[in-house]
Every structure is written in C-alpha cells, then in structure tokens.
Amino acid sequence: MYLEGRWRSLRFRPELTAGQSAFGQPGRFPAPKARPGAIFGIDDPRVSEGIQFVGGIRGAAELEKYVNTKEYACAFSLHPAGIET
C-alpha cells in the first residue's frame, strides 16, 4: 500500500483468510470481508468511482502519482492472480 509518500507492506491476518480463495478453492485468496474493497466500502470495483485500476505495466510510479497529486488517498500494488486450477 502506498500512503503519505511511503510504501507499506500489508498482510491479511490468518483467521481472515483460512480456507478462502478467489475461485472457490481453499487457501488462495482472502475472505470477502478481508478484501480492501470491503474495508473501504467499494461494493463493485467495476463501476465504483472510488477506485481506479492501473495496469501493472504502468508501474509503481503511476500509483504514486495518483496519491501524490491527491487524486486518491492511497494505492495498492497486488501480485497477479495465478491461473492454476
């Protein structure tokens, strides 16, 4: 997470992620209540004006720009989701 000019590392508490996944398979992704969208009140990231997707090819500097110019309060850089089944 980039906030107030610094990158910080966040980790979900184990009890929030136990047995949960992005694709209905155990152990791959945090439970819905632990996801940043739920924490920040973003119900649907596809249509919410409170969130912006920045593709990874644009790099961390682009995320920093959004926050440093006060367009957004913070930015998250996430590892890409795997495609394994």
N, C-alpha and C positions, 0 to 999 in steps of 0.2 A: 504494500500500500504506500502510495506517495502522498504525504500530508505535510503542510507547513515547511516545504523545502527539503524534506528528508524522505528517503525510502525506509520503510519499516517491514519487518518480516512477521507475518501473522500465521498462526497455526490454529486449526479448529481443536477444541477440546475433544478427547477421545469419546466421551459419552454422547457427544452430539453427532458423531459420525459412525458409530458402531452399527454394522450391518446395513448401511445405506449405500446407494450408488446412483449415478446419473441415469443409468439404463436399467434399473431394477435388479441389478446384480450386487450381491454383498461386497462391501469393502472398497467401493470405488469412488464414492462422492458423498459429501456431507448431506445430512438430512435437510429437507426444505427449510426448517426453522433456523438452520445454521448458515444458510447462504446469505451473502451480503445483500442481495435484493430484498429478502425478507426482513433483514435487520433495518434497512433503510426505507422500507415501505414501498418498494417497487414491485407491483403485482405482476406486470407483464413487461419484460425488458424490450420486447419488440415494438411497443407503442408508447412507452413511458418517456416523457420529456425530461425526466430526472436522471437519465442515464444515457451515455454515448458509447458506442462500440468504436474502438480504434484497432484496426488490424495490426497484428504483430509485426508485419513487415515495416510499419512506420516507426517502430522502436519506442524505447522508453522516453526519449526526448520529446516525442509528441504528447505523451501522457503528462509529462512535467509541464509542458507549455499550457495545457488546459488548466492545470491547477495554479501555476504561477501567474497567469493572467486573470485569475479569479473567476474564470468561466465556470469552473467546477470546484467543489470543496476538496475532493480527494480523487485519487486514481488507483486502480488495482491492475496489476500485471499478473496474469494467471498462466500456469503451464497449460499447453494444449491438451485437450481430452484425447485419450487413446481410442483406437478403433477396434481393439480386440473384443471378441465376444466371450 
